[in-house]
Amino acid sequence: MTLGKFAFKNIKERLEQYMGYWLSCVTTVFIFFIFSMNQYHPELNQGPGAIATIMQGAQLIVLIFAIFFLSLSINAFLTDRKKDFGVLLMMGMSKRSLRQLILFENMLLGLTALGVGIGLGLIFGHLLILMMGYIIRVSEITYHFPAMSIVITVSLFSLIFLLLAVVQGRRITKQSIYDLMRVDTNEYEQVIYSKPLAYLGVISLVSGYLIANISLINRLFGGQIAWIQRMVHFTELHLVIGGLVTIGMFLLFSQFFKYFMDVLRRNKSFYFSGLNALWIAELKYRLSSNAVTMFVAALLLSSAFVTTIGTISLIATTEEEVSEEMPYDLMYYSDYPNNKLEAELTIVQQEHDRQNLPYTERLIRLYYDEASEVRFISQTDYNDAVSTNEQIQLSIGEVALIEAGEEELNEQLRIAGETLTVTDTAHQLFDSYRYNKLFVVNDASSLLTEQFLEGQAYLFHYEAGYDQTAARQISASLRDKLGPTLPDGGTYLLASKIERIDIEIYSYQLLTYVGSLLSFIFMVASGSLIYFRLLKNISRSKQIYTNLFKLGLDKKALWTIQLKQFRFLFFAPVVMAFVNCFFAINMLQELLHTSIWTLVLMIGVALLTFQFAFYYFAKEKLKEKIMLQIG
């Protein structure tokens, strides 16, 4: 028998174990190929190249993941077969032939996955290209045969499969026959854990989750605790949270769960009740051998859930988020003086009339003191722009702080020789990022003179449910008719809410497109890792099931023991991922200043349904395998 036929026979005999790995390879190739098709499709990249850049980044992520995941998977498969390799060497196979056998097996799996992945890409790729066209508003997209994408995908993944097979083959053959033969080590050897590390894992997780809610904690304490205030404004806080949660998850799976099984074992009344002693005793050892797999699965699922839910939530809340930051629908701003002001403003008004879009117009005169770098507006202009219940009354020497400002209440300001006291806060009138130091002053203030007049802003507000298409046409037409803006040497600035909404939705849809495809890879990879480990556990426990069956334990009781262990091993990473997702989305909600839990719940149910579908599939397959082993 040739090595090629022998490799094919080995794969066929272990097809069930390899299937999860193979499907993960197919999924990874498919997603990479789709990203490459997007990158090289001529009609998607007629602009400045943003799509190509994003797709290059996405392909890089897929490649890094592929190297990490495939290396981890191949290592696990080959480690599980070390005894077989030892037998082959003992029977006279040379190490060179063994390396070739490992190479043939892995290349056969890899190249078939490559072919199927590209085939699926050719079948479904154009549909996903059309989805991208919808996102970037390209109405007509013709079919383009992805020759370049095929070449790149085949080249890169063939190289990855080849290098990983060579590296793993050399790793195996560097070991002696004795080391290979004694690999069937006892999964049931002494389980070692550290109680301090187990506690540290819980502390790390809880700390990460508490810091994730630091804004809420700050509000509960009324913003009076200085170190909490500093944490709220710490720009790298997300890195701290991610680090604590990741460390906590690893210690939870590798230390705490084993410690927790010992705690259950010491509870005699519970431990010796029913079949508890049997499933808890074996689960403790399985947790020890599956700790890294469960940690990686939880990490992948957390990434998938947070990415999917987060990006879709951003799209759904874009309009509300932008409206919070831009209280007007359109702003025309002109520096002072500007002899084109009346003509340009007339064009703006006429364009609204031409599109038959009703509006209310408010004028805000902006004053600026260069020495103190402070902008201010009059009380009359402010009150005219807000609703009656938002209006303010200021005495001479008093100022109100627009929400986006940095000064504190009761603080005194010295502006152009005039002493002013911050006595109130005022509602936002402009973009939150445009003027971050803006005050309202009494109309009698000496600051409200032509000397300090910087410019005039005309704010246009539309009625609820306005025609967004008309608003888009107005913005596009004005930019065409008014010419260059201030940064380009013109005389005006134009800010449109609908344009901002469209830009942000476009960005979030791109993120969702890329994130959803990456999340799909992560979920498939997580499932294949868990499924492989469960199959491996069952295979190693075959003798135990047989002995228990001979001692009088019926098949139903044996399956009950296995089912409890299976549920724990399967759902622990899933629950961990959903908990992580809960706190991540809570942080996102704090940033958005709006409730997204209804949408989150809907997406969460869909993701959970996917997990339950895989759970029932895996459960039935494992039950069938256990019953066959018992006989």
JOZI-V850170 format. One record per residue. N is the residue number from 1. SS is DSSP state (~ for helix, > for strand, _ for the rest). PHI is phi in whole degrees, -180 to 180 (NA if undefined). PSI is psi in whole degrees, 0 to 359 (999 if undefined). Layout:
BEGIN
n->N ss->SS phi->PHI psi->PSI
n->N ss->SS phi->PHI psi->PSI
END
This chain:
BEGIN
n->1 ss->_ phi->NA psi->130
n->2 ss->_ phi->-73 psi->161
n->3 ss->~ phi->-61 psi->323
n->4 ss->~ phi->-61 psi->314
n->5 ss->~ phi->-67 psi->322
n->6 ss->~ phi->-63 psi->319
n->7 ss->~ phi->-63 psi->317
n->8 ss->~ phi->-62 psi->318
n->9 ss->~ phi->-63 psi->318
n->10 ss->~ phi->-62 psi->317
n->11 ss->~ phi->-65 psi->318
n->12 ss->~ phi->-61 psi->320
n->13 ss->~ phi->-71 psi->332
n->14 ss->_ phi->-111 psi->27
n->15 ss->~ phi->-58 psi->321
n->16 ss->~ phi->-64 psi->320
n->17 ss->~ phi->-69 psi->321
n->18 ss->~ phi->-80 psi->344
n->19 ss->~ phi->-61 psi->316
n->20 ss->~ phi->-61 psi->317
n->21 ss->~ phi->-63 psi->316
n->22 ss->~ phi->-63 psi->317
n->23 ss->~ phi->-64 psi->323
n->24 ss->~ phi->-64 psi->320
n->25 ss->~ phi->-64 psi->316
n->26 ss->~ phi->-60 psi->314
n->27 ss->~ phi->-62 psi->316
n->28 ss->~ phi->-63 psi->315
n->29 ss->~ phi->-62 psi->316
n->30 ss->~ phi->-59 psi->311
n->31 ss->~ phi->-66 psi->318
n->32 ss->~ phi->-61 psi->317
n->33 ss->~ phi->-63 psi->321
n->34 ss->~ phi->-64 psi->315
n->35 ss->~ phi->-61 psi->319
n->36 ss->~ phi->-66 psi->322
n->37 ss->~ phi->-62 psi->319
n->38 ss->~ phi->-63 psi->320
n->39 ss->~ phi->-65 psi->320
n->40 ss->~ phi->-102 psi->3
n->41 ss->_ phi->-72 psi->122
n->42 ss->~ phi->-63 psi->327
n->43 ss->~ phi->-81 psi->348
n->44 ss->~ phi->-91 psi->351
n->45 ss->_ phi->-129 psi->46
n->46 ss->_ phi->-90 psi->348
n->47 ss->_ phi->-90 psi->212
n->48 ss->_ phi->-76 psi->0
n->49 ss->_ phi->98 psi->16
n->50 ss->~ phi->-64 psi->319
n->51 ss->~ phi->-61 psi->314
n->52 ss->~ phi->-60 psi->318
n->53 ss->~ phi->-64 psi->315
n->54 ss->~ phi->-63 psi->317
n->55 ss->~ phi->-68 psi->326
n->56 ss->~ phi->-63 psi->317
n->57 ss->~ phi->-62 psi->318
n->58 ss->~ phi->-64 psi->319
n->59 ss->~ phi->-64 psi->323
n->60 ss->~ phi->-63 psi->318
n->61 ss->~ phi->-61 psi->316
n->62 ss->~ phi->-63 psi->318
n->63 ss->~ phi->-64 psi->315
n->64 ss->~ phi->-61 psi->315
n->65 ss->~ phi->-63 psi->317
n->66 ss->~ phi->-60 psi->315
n->67 ss->~ phi->-63 psi->314
n->68 ss->~ phi->-65 psi->309
n->69 ss->~ phi->-70 psi->315
n->70 ss->~ phi->-65 psi->322
n->71 ss->~ phi->-63 psi->316
n->72 ss->~ phi->-63 psi->316
n->73 ss->~ phi->-68 psi->312
n->74 ss->~ phi->-61 psi->319
n->75 ss->~ phi->-59 psi->317
n->76 ss->~ phi->-66 psi->316
n->77 ss->~ phi->-63 psi->314
n->78 ss->~ phi->-70 psi->323
n->79 ss->~ phi->-62 psi->321
n->80 ss->~ phi->-67 psi->340
n->81 ss->_ phi->-109 psi->16
n->82 ss->~ phi->-59 psi->322
n->83 ss->~ phi->-63 psi->320
n->84 ss->~ phi->-61 psi->317
n->85 ss->~ phi->-65 psi->322
n->86 ss->~ phi->-62 psi->320
n->87 ss->~ phi->-64 psi->317
n->88 ss->~ phi->-61 psi->318
n->89 ss->~ phi->-67 psi->321
n->90 ss->~ phi->-67 psi->331
n->91 ss->_ phi->-84 psi->0
n->92 ss->_ phi->114 psi->359
n->93 ss->_ phi->-69 psi->135
n->94 ss->_ phi->-76 psi->158
n->95 ss->~ phi->-64 psi->327
n->96 ss->~ phi->-64 psi->318
n->97 ss->~ phi->-67 psi->323
n->98 ss->~ phi->-65 psi->320
n->99 ss->~ phi->-63 psi->321
n->100 ss->~ phi->-66 psi->322
n->101 ss->~ phi->-62 psi->313
n->102 ss->~ phi->-63 psi->321
n->103 ss->~ phi->-64 psi->315
n->104 ss->~ phi->-61 psi->315
n->105 ss->~ phi->-61 psi->312
n->106 ss->~ phi->-71 psi->324
n->107 ss->~ phi->-70 psi->325
n->108 ss->~ phi->-64 psi->315
n->109 ss->~ phi->-64 psi->315
n->110 ss->~ phi->-67 psi->316
n->111 ss->~ phi->-71 psi->324
n->112 ss->~ phi->-67 psi->321
n->113 ss->~ phi->-64 psi->321
n->114 ss->~ phi->-63 psi->315
n->115 ss->~ phi->-64 psi->316
n->116 ss->~ phi->-68 psi->318
n->117 ss->~ phi->-62 psi->316
n->118 ss->~ phi->-69 psi->322
n->119 ss->~ phi->-60 psi->315
n->120 ss->~ phi->-63 psi->324
n->121 ss->~ phi->-64 psi->320
n->122 ss->~ phi->-68 psi->329
n->123 ss->~ phi->-77 psi->312
n->124 ss->~ phi->-104 psi->353
n->125 ss->~ phi->-60 psi->318
n->126 ss->~ phi->-66 psi->327
n->127 ss->~ phi->-62 psi->318
n->128 ss->~ phi->-72 psi->330
n->129 ss->~ phi->-64 psi->318
n->130 ss->~ phi->-63 psi->323
n->131 ss->~ phi->-62 psi->318
n->132 ss->~ phi->-65 psi->321
n->133 ss->~ phi->-61 psi->322
n->134 ss->~ phi->-64 psi->319
n->135 ss->~ phi->-63 psi->316
n->136 ss->_ phi->-94 psi->10
n->137 ss->_ phi->61 psi->44
n->138 ss->_ phi->-102 psi->111
n->139 ss->_ phi->-73 psi->322
n->140 ss->_ phi->-122 psi->120
n->141 ss->_ phi->-126 psi->121
n->142 ss->_ phi->-87 psi->160
n->143 ss->_ phi->-72 psi->133
n->144 ss->_ phi->-128 psi->117
n->145 ss->_ phi->-66 psi->124
n->146 ss->_ phi->-85 psi->62
n->147 ss->~ phi->-61 psi->313
n->148 ss->~ phi->-62 psi->319
n->149 ss->~ phi->-64 psi->322
n->150 ss->~ phi->-64 psi->314
n->151 ss->~ phi->-61 psi->313
n->152 ss->~ phi->-66 psi->315
n->153 ss->~ phi->-64 psi->313
n->154 ss->~ phi->-62 psi->316
n->155 ss->~ phi->-63 psi->309
n->156 ss->~ phi->-67 psi->314
n->157 ss->~ phi->-75 psi->328
n->158 ss->~ phi->-62 psi->318
n->159 ss->~ phi->-64 psi->317
n->160 ss->~ phi->-63 psi->311
n->161 ss->~ phi->-61 psi->319
n->162 ss->~ phi->-66 psi->310
n->163 ss->~ phi->-64 psi->317
n->164 ss->~ phi->-64 psi->321
n->165 ss->~ phi->-66 psi->318
n->166 ss->~ phi->-65 psi->313
n->167 ss->~ phi->-62 psi->314
n->168 ss->~ phi->-69 psi->324
n->169 ss->~ phi->-62 psi->317
n->170 ss->~ phi->-65 psi->323
n->171 ss->~ phi->-62 psi->319
n->172 ss->~ phi->-68 psi->313
n->173 ss->~ phi->-76 psi->349
n->174 ss->_ phi->-75 psi->343
n->175 ss->_ phi->-88 psi->150
n->176 ss->_ phi->-76 psi->163
n->177 ss->~ phi->-60 psi->323
n->178 ss->~ phi->-62 psi->315
n->179 ss->~ phi->-66 psi->322
n->180 ss->~ phi->-69 psi->322
n->181 ss->~ phi->-73 psi->332
n->182 ss->_ phi->-92 psi->16
n->183 ss->_ phi->-71 psi->336
n->184 ss->_ phi->-72 psi->54
n->185 ss->_ phi->-68 psi->163
n->186 ss->_ phi->-71 psi->114
n->187 ss->_ phi->-67 psi->342
n->188 ss->_ phi->-103 psi->24
n->189 ss->_ phi->-72 psi->176
n->190 ss->_ phi->-58 psi->131
n->191 ss->_ phi->-90 psi->123
n->192 ss->_ phi->-111 psi->134
n->193 ss->_ phi->-148 psi->165
n->194 ss->_ phi->-114 psi->120
n->195 ss->~ phi->-63 psi->318
n->196 ss->~ phi->-60 psi->320
n->197 ss->~ phi->-68 psi->326
n->198 ss->~ phi->-62 psi->315
n->199 ss->~ phi->-67 psi->322
n->200 ss->~ phi->-62 psi->322
n->201 ss->~ phi->-61 psi->315
n->202 ss->~ phi->-66 psi->316
n->203 ss->~ phi->-62 psi->319
n->204 ss->~ phi->-64 psi->316
n->205 ss->~ phi->-63 psi->311
n->206 ss->~ phi->-62 psi->320
n->207 ss->~ phi->-63 psi->316
n->208 ss->~ phi->-60 psi->317
n->209 ss->~ phi->-69 psi->323
n->210 ss->~ phi->-66 psi->316
n->211 ss->~ phi->-65 psi->328
n->212 ss->~ phi->-63 psi->336
n->213 ss->_ phi->-107 psi->27
n->214 ss->~ phi->-63 psi->329
n->215 ss->~ phi->-66 psi->318
n->216 ss->~ phi->-65 psi->317
n->217 ss->~ phi->-61 psi->320
n->218 ss->~ phi->-62 psi->319
n->219 ss->~ phi->-68 psi->323
n->220 ss->~ phi->-62 psi->326
n->221 ss->_ phi->-93 psi->11
n->222 ss->_ phi->68 psi->18
n->223 ss->_ phi->67 psi->25
n->224 ss->_ phi->-95 psi->349
n->225 ss->_ phi->-99 psi->118
n->226 ss->~ phi->-61 psi->315
n->227 ss->~ phi->-69 psi->330
n->228 ss->~ phi->-69 psi->319
n->229 ss->~ phi->-59 psi->318
n->230 ss->~ phi->-65 psi->322
n->231 ss->~ phi->-66 psi->321
n->232 ss->~ phi->-58 psi->322
n->233 ss->_ phi->-97 psi->7
n->234 ss->_ phi->-74 psi->119
n->235 ss->_ phi->-70 psi->335
n->236 ss->_ phi->-100 psi->23
n->237 ss->~ phi->-61 psi->323
n->238 ss->~ phi->-63 psi->329
n->239 ss->~ phi->-70 psi->321
n->240 ss->~ phi->-63 psi->314
n->241 ss->~ phi->-62 psi->312
n->242 ss->~ phi->-59 psi->318
n->243 ss->~ phi->-64 psi->314
n->244 ss->~ phi->-63 psi->316
n->245 ss->~ phi->-68 psi->320
n->246 ss->~ phi->-65 psi->313
n->247 ss->~ phi->-61 psi->317
n->248 ss->~ phi->-61 psi->318
n->249 ss->~ phi->-63 psi->315
n->250 ss->~ phi->-62 psi->315
n->251 ss->~ phi->-70 psi->330
n->252 ss->~ phi->-63 psi->313
n->253 ss->~ phi->-76 psi->324
n->254 ss->~ phi->-88 psi->338
n->255 ss->~ phi->-126 psi->306
n->256 ss->~ phi->-66 psi->317
n->257 ss->~ phi->-63 psi->323
n->258 ss->~ phi->-67 psi->319
n->259 ss->~ phi->-63 psi->319
n->260 ss->~ phi->-64 psi->323
n->261 ss->~ phi->-63 psi->323
n->262 ss->~ phi->-66 psi->323
n->263 ss->~ phi->-62 psi->317
n->264 ss->~ phi->-64 psi->322
n->265 ss->~ phi->-65 psi->327
n->266 ss->~ phi->-77 psi->346
n->267 ss->_ phi->-85 psi->88
n->268 ss->~ phi->-59 psi->317
n->269 ss->~ phi->-62 psi->323
n->270 ss->~ phi->-79 psi->317
n->271 ss->~ phi->-63 psi->320
n->272 ss->_ phi->-96 psi->15
n->273 ss->_ phi->-90 psi->125
n->274 ss->_ phi->60 psi->229
n->275 ss->_ phi->-99 psi->12
n->276 ss->~ phi->-58 psi->319
n->277 ss->~ phi->-60 psi->322
n->278 ss->~ phi->-71 psi->313
n->279 ss->~ phi->-76 psi->328
n->280 ss->~ phi->-71 psi->318
n->281 ss->~ phi->-60 psi->314
n->282 ss->~ phi->-74 psi->325
n->283 ss->~ phi->-62 psi->326
n->284 ss->~ phi->-59 psi->318
n->285 ss->~ phi->-73 psi->323
n->286 ss->~ phi->-66 psi->324
n->287 ss->~ phi->-63 psi->324
n->288 ss->~ phi->-66 psi->319
n->289 ss->~ phi->-82 psi->342
n->290 ss->~ phi->-108 psi->8
n->291 ss->~ phi->-58 psi->312
n->292 ss->~ phi->-66 psi->319
n->293 ss->~ phi->-61 psi->316
n->294 ss->~ phi->-66 psi->322
n->295 ss->~ phi->-64 psi->313
n->296 ss->~ phi->-63 psi->318
n->297 ss->~ phi->-61 psi->317
n->298 ss->~ phi->-65 psi->322
n->299 ss->~ phi->-66 psi->315
n->300 ss->~ phi->-65 psi->315
n->301 ss->~ phi->-66 psi->321
n->302 ss->~ phi->-60 psi->314
n->303 ss->~ phi->-61 psi->317
n->304 ss->~ phi->-65 psi->313
n->305 ss->~ phi->-66 psi->314
n->306 ss->~ phi->-64 psi->317
n->307 ss->~ phi->-63 psi->312
n->308 ss->~ phi->-64 psi->307
n->309 ss->~ phi->-67 psi->318
n->310 ss->~ phi->-63 psi->313
n->311 ss->~ phi->-69 psi->320
n->312 ss->~ phi->-66 psi->322
n->313 ss->~ phi->-64 psi->322
n->314 ss->~ phi->-62 psi->319
n->315 ss->~ phi->-63 psi->314
n->316 ss->~ phi->-65 psi->332
n->317 ss->_ phi->-104 psi->6
n->318 ss->~ phi->-58 psi->311
n->319 ss->~ phi->-62 psi->318
n->320 ss->~ phi->-67 psi->320
n->321 ss->~ phi->-64 psi->314
n->322 ss->~ phi->-66 psi->321
n->323 ss->~ phi->-63 psi->328
n->324 ss->~ phi->-67 psi->322
n->325 ss->~ phi->-87 psi->335
n->326 ss->_ phi->-124 psi->93
n->327 ss->_ phi->-69 psi->349
n->328 ss->_ phi->-108 psi->168
n->329 ss->_ phi->-96 psi->328
n->330 ss->> phi->-151 psi->138
n->331 ss->> phi->-127 psi->127
n->332 ss->> phi->-108 psi->122
n->333 ss->> phi->-120 psi->137
n->334 ss->> phi->-129 psi->134
n->335 ss->> phi->-65 psi->158
n->336 ss->_ phi->-112 psi->133
n->337 ss->_ phi->-85 psi->159
n->338 ss->_ phi->-148 psi->108
n->339 ss->_ phi->-74 psi->354
n->340 ss->_ phi->-97 psi->2
n->341 ss->~ phi->-55 psi->307
n->342 ss->~ phi->-63 psi->319
n->343 ss->~ phi->-68 psi->317
n->344 ss->~ phi->-68 psi->319
n->345 ss->~ phi->-65 psi->323
n->346 ss->~ phi->-62 psi->320
n->347 ss->~ phi->-62 psi->318
n->348 ss->~ phi->-61 psi->313
n->349 ss->~ phi->-66 psi->318
n->350 ss->~ phi->-65 psi->325
n->351 ss->~ phi->-66 psi->323
n->352 ss->~ phi->-64 psi->317
n->353 ss->~ phi->-65 psi->322
n->354 ss->~ phi->-65 psi->325
n->355 ss->_ phi->-88 psi->1
n->356 ss->_ phi->55 psi->45
n->357 ss->_ phi->-111 psi->107
n->358 ss->_ phi->-63 psi->148
n->359 ss->> phi->-155 psi->161
n->360 ss->> phi->-116 psi->143
n->361 ss->> phi->-118 psi->134
n->362 ss->> phi->-128 psi->138
n->363 ss->> phi->-104 psi->128
n->364 ss->> phi->-122 psi->118
n->365 ss->> phi->-90 psi->128
n->366 ss->> phi->-104 psi->129
n->367 ss->> phi->-113 psi->150
n->368 ss->> phi->-144 psi->130
n->369 ss->> phi->-106 psi->111
n->370 ss->_ phi->-66 psi->325
n->371 ss->_ phi->-64 psi->315
n->372 ss->_ phi->-95 psi->354
n->373 ss->_ phi->56 psi->43
n->374 ss->> phi->-120 psi->136
n->375 ss->> phi->-107 psi->149
n->376 ss->> phi->-150 psi->158
n->377 ss->> phi->-132 psi->164
n->378 ss->> phi->-81 psi->155
n->379 ss->~ phi->-61 psi->320
n->380 ss->~ phi->-63 psi->313
n->381 ss->~ phi->-61 psi->319
n->382 ss->~ phi->-65 psi->309
n->383 ss->~ phi->-63 psi->329
n->384 ss->~ phi->-70 psi->336
n->385 ss->~ phi->-93 psi->347
n->386 ss->_ phi->-115 psi->170
n->387 ss->_ phi->-73 psi->167
n->388 ss->~ phi->-59 psi->317
n->389 ss->~ phi->-74 psi->352
n->390 ss->~ phi->-101 psi->357
n->391 ss->_ phi->-70 psi->153
n->392 ss->_ phi->-128 psi->158
n->393 ss->_ phi->-126 psi->123
n->394 ss->_ phi->-119 psi->143
n->395 ss->_ phi->-90 psi->169
n->396 ss->_ phi->-62 psi->134
n->397 ss->_ phi->90 psi->357
n->398 ss->> phi->-109 psi->147
n->399 ss->> phi->-134 psi->155
n->400 ss->> phi->-112 psi->144
n->401 ss->> phi->-98 psi->122
n->402 ss->> phi->-65 psi->144
n->403 ss->_ phi->-51 psi->326
n->404 ss->_ phi->-81 psi->1
n->405 ss->_ phi->-75 psi->176
n->406 ss->_ phi->-113 psi->344
n->407 ss->_ phi->-75 psi->155
n->408 ss->_ phi->-97 psi->156
n->409 ss->_ phi->-60 psi->148
n->410 ss->_ phi->71 psi->0
n->411 ss->_ phi->-78 psi->145
n->412 ss->> phi->-97 psi->139
n->413 ss->> phi->-115 psi->144
n->414 ss->> phi->-117 psi->107
n->415 ss->> phi->-126 psi->118
n->416 ss->_ phi->50 psi->45
n->417 ss->_ phi->81 psi->358
n->418 ss->> phi->-107 psi->131
n->419 ss->> phi->-93 psi->124
n->420 ss->> phi->-126 psi->147
n->421 ss->> phi->-117 psi->131
n->422 ss->> phi->-77 psi->112
n->423 ss->> phi->-114 psi->351
n->424 ss->> phi->-156 psi->167
n->425 ss->> phi->-112 psi->152
n->426 ss->> phi->-124 psi->157
n->427 ss->_ phi->-77 psi->153
n->428 ss->_ phi->-68 psi->137
n->429 ss->_ phi->-113 psi->328
n->430 ss->_ phi->-113 psi->182
n->431 ss->_ phi->-57 psi->142
n->432 ss->_ phi->-64 psi->335
n->433 ss->_ phi->-95 psi->349
n->434 ss->_ phi->-81 psi->314
n->435 ss->_ phi->-129 psi->104
n->436 ss->_ phi->-102 psi->13
n->437 ss->_ phi->-149 psi->79
n->438 ss->> phi->-131 psi->131
n->439 ss->> phi->-126 psi->155
n->440 ss->> phi->-105 psi->129
n->441 ss->> phi->-120 psi->159
n->442 ss->_ phi->-61 psi->146
n->443 ss->_ phi->-62 psi->338
n->444 ss->_ phi->-86 psi->0
n->445 ss->_ phi->-64 psi->142
n->446 ss->_ phi->-72 psi->353
n->447 ss->_ phi->-77 psi->339
n->448 ss->_ phi->-86 psi->61
n->449 ss->_ phi->-125 psi->167
n->450 ss->_ phi->-62 psi->336
n->451 ss->_ phi->-58 psi->323
n->452 ss->_ phi->-101 psi->358
n->453 ss->> phi->-67 psi->120
n->454 ss->> phi->-98 psi->319
n->455 ss->> phi->-175 psi->177
n->456 ss->> phi->-129 psi->132
n->457 ss->> phi->-114 psi->127
n->458 ss->> phi->-105 psi->115
n->459 ss->> phi->-99 psi->127
n->460 ss->> phi->-109 psi->126
n->461 ss->> phi->-116 psi->133
n->462 ss->> phi->-102 psi->162
n->463 ss->_ phi->-73 psi->157
n->464 ss->_ phi->-60 psi->140
n->465 ss->_ phi->74 psi->25
n->466 ss->_ phi->-65 psi->164
n->467 ss->_ phi->-77 psi->105
n->468 ss->~ phi->-69 psi->329
n->469 ss->~ phi->-63 psi->318
n->470 ss->~ phi->-64 psi->320
n->471 ss->~ phi->-63 psi->320
n->472 ss->~ phi->-64 psi->318
n->473 ss->~ phi->-66 psi->322
n->474 ss->~ phi->-62 psi->312
n->475 ss->~ phi->-61 psi->314
n->476 ss->~ phi->-64 psi->318
n->477 ss->~ phi->-67 psi->319
n->478 ss->~ phi->-64 psi->319
n->479 ss->~ phi->-64 psi->327
n->480 ss->~ phi->-74 psi->318
n->481 ss->~ phi->-80 psi->325
n->482 ss->~ phi->-83 psi->341
n->483 ss->_ phi->82 psi->204
n->484 ss->_ phi->-62 psi->147
n->485 ss->_ phi->-90 psi->179
n->486 ss->~ phi->-54 psi->315
n->487 ss->~ phi->-62 psi->337
n->488 ss->~ phi->-103 psi->19
n->489 ss->_ phi->94 psi->7
n->490 ss->_ phi->-86 psi->196
n->491 ss->_ phi->-118 psi->6
n->492 ss->> phi->-147 psi->167
n->493 ss->> phi->-124 psi->143
n->494 ss->> phi->-129 psi->123
n->495 ss->> phi->-122 psi->124
n->496 ss->> phi->-119 psi->128
n->497 ss->~ phi->-64 psi->318
n->498 ss->~ phi->-66 psi->326
n->499 ss->~ phi->-66 psi->318
n->500 ss->~ phi->-64 psi->318
n->501 ss->~ phi->-61 psi->313
n->502 ss->~ phi->-62 psi->317
n->503 ss->~ phi->-64 psi->316
n->504 ss->~ phi->-70 psi->320
n->505 ss->~ phi->-63 psi->318
n->506 ss->~ phi->-57 psi->312
n->507 ss->~ phi->-63 psi->315
n->508 ss->~ phi->-69 psi->326
n->509 ss->~ phi->-67 psi->322
n->510 ss->~ phi->-62 psi->316
n->511 ss->~ phi->-61 psi->318
n->512 ss->~ phi->-66 psi->318
n->513 ss->~ phi->-58 psi->308
n->514 ss->~ phi->-68 psi->313
n->515 ss->~ phi->-63 psi->321
n->516 ss->~ phi->-66 psi->319
n->517 ss->~ phi->-67 psi->319
n->518 ss->~ phi->-65 psi->320
n->519 ss->~ phi->-62 psi->323
n->520 ss->~ phi->-62 psi->318
n->521 ss->~ phi->-60 psi->313
n->522 ss->~ phi->-61 psi->318
n->523 ss->~ phi->-68 psi->319
n->524 ss->~ phi->-64 psi->317
n->525 ss->~ phi->-64 psi->317
n->526 ss->~ phi->-61 psi->315
n->527 ss->~ phi->-63 psi->320
n->528 ss->~ phi->-68 psi->322
n->529 ss->~ phi->-62 psi->311
n->530 ss->~ phi->-64 psi->316
n->531 ss->~ phi->-63 psi->317
n->532 ss->~ phi->-62 psi->315
n->533 ss->~ phi->-65 psi->322
n->534 ss->~ phi->-67 psi->319
n->535 ss->~ phi->-61 psi->320
n->536 ss->~ phi->-65 psi->318
n->537 ss->~ phi->-60 psi->316
n->538 ss->~ phi->-65 psi->318
n->539 ss->~ phi->-61 psi->318
n->540 ss->~ phi->-73 psi->338
n->541 ss->_ phi->-95 psi->7
n->542 ss->~ phi->-55 psi->314
n->543 ss->~ phi->-65 psi->325
n->544 ss->~ phi->-65 psi->315
n->545 ss->~ phi->-60 psi->316
n->546 ss->~ phi->-62 psi->316
n->547 ss->~ phi->-65 psi->317
n->548 ss->~ phi->-64 psi->323
n->549 ss->~ phi->-66 psi->320
n->550 ss->~ phi->-68 psi->330
n->551 ss->_ phi->-78 psi->355
n->552 ss->_ phi->116 psi->359
n->553 ss->_ phi->-79 psi->122
n->554 ss->_ phi->-76 psi->171
n->555 ss->~ phi->-63 psi->324
n->556 ss->~ phi->-63 psi->317
n->557 ss->~ phi->-67 psi->321
n->558 ss->~ phi->-63 psi->318
n->559 ss->~ phi->-68 psi->325
n->560 ss->~ phi->-61 psi->318
n->561 ss->~ phi->-62 psi->312
n->562 ss->~ phi->-67 psi->324
n->563 ss->~ phi->-65 psi->320
n->564 ss->~ phi->-65 psi->319
n->565 ss->~ phi->-67 psi->316
n->566 ss->~ phi->-60 psi->316
n->567 ss->~ phi->-61 psi->318
n->568 ss->~ phi->-65 psi->312
n->569 ss->~ phi->-66 psi->326
n->570 ss->~ phi->-78 psi->313
n->571 ss->~ phi->-88 psi->343
n->572 ss->~ phi->-58 psi->311
n->573 ss->~ phi->-65 psi->324
n->574 ss->~ phi->-66 psi->313
n->575 ss->~ phi->-63 psi->318
n->576 ss->~ phi->-60 psi->319
n->577 ss->~ phi->-66 psi->319
n->578 ss->~ phi->-69 psi->324
n->579 ss->~ phi->-64 psi->313
n->580 ss->~ phi->-58 psi->317
n->581 ss->~ phi->-63 psi->320
n->582 ss->~ phi->-58 psi->312
n->583 ss->~ phi->-73 psi->326
n->584 ss->~ phi->-65 psi->317
n->585 ss->~ phi->-69 psi->327
n->586 ss->~ phi->-63 psi->321
n->587 ss->~ phi->-63 psi->318
n->588 ss->~ phi->-62 psi->320
n->589 ss->~ phi->-64 psi->323
n->590 ss->~ phi->-63 psi->321
n->591 ss->~ phi->-71 psi->324
n->592 ss->~ phi->-82 psi->342
n->593 ss->_ phi->58 psi->35
n->594 ss->_ phi->-152 psi->154
n->595 ss->_ phi->-83 psi->129
n->596 ss->_ phi->-123 psi->14
n->597 ss->~ phi->-69 psi->330
n->598 ss->~ phi->-62 psi->313
n->599 ss->~ phi->-65 psi->318
n->600 ss->~ phi->-59 psi->318
n->601 ss->~ phi->-62 psi->318
n->602 ss->~ phi->-63 psi->314
n->603 ss->~ phi->-68 psi->320
n->604 ss->~ phi->-60 psi->320
n->605 ss->~ phi->-63 psi->319
n->606 ss->~ phi->-63 psi->315
n->607 ss->~ phi->-66 psi->320
n->608 ss->~ phi->-66 psi->324
n->609 ss->~ phi->-62 psi->319
n->610 ss->~ phi->-60 psi->316
n->611 ss->~ phi->-65 psi->319
n->612 ss->~ phi->-67 psi->324
n->613 ss->~ phi->-62 psi->316
n->614 ss->~ phi->-67 psi->323
n->615 ss->~ phi->-60 psi->312
n->616 ss->~ phi->-67 psi->323
n->617 ss->~ phi->-62 psi->309
n->618 ss->~ phi->-64 psi->321
n->619 ss->~ phi->-62 psi->315
n->620 ss->~ phi->-67 psi->321
n->621 ss->~ phi->-65 psi->318
n->622 ss->~ phi->-69 psi->322
n->623 ss->~ phi->-62 psi->316
n->624 ss->~ phi->-61 psi->319
n->625 ss->~ phi->-68 psi->319
n->626 ss->~ phi->-64 psi->316
n->627 ss->~ phi->-64 psi->324
n->628 ss->~ phi->-68 psi->324
n->629 ss->~ phi->-70 psi->323
n->630 ss->~ phi->-70 psi->322
n->631 ss->_ phi->90 psi->999
END
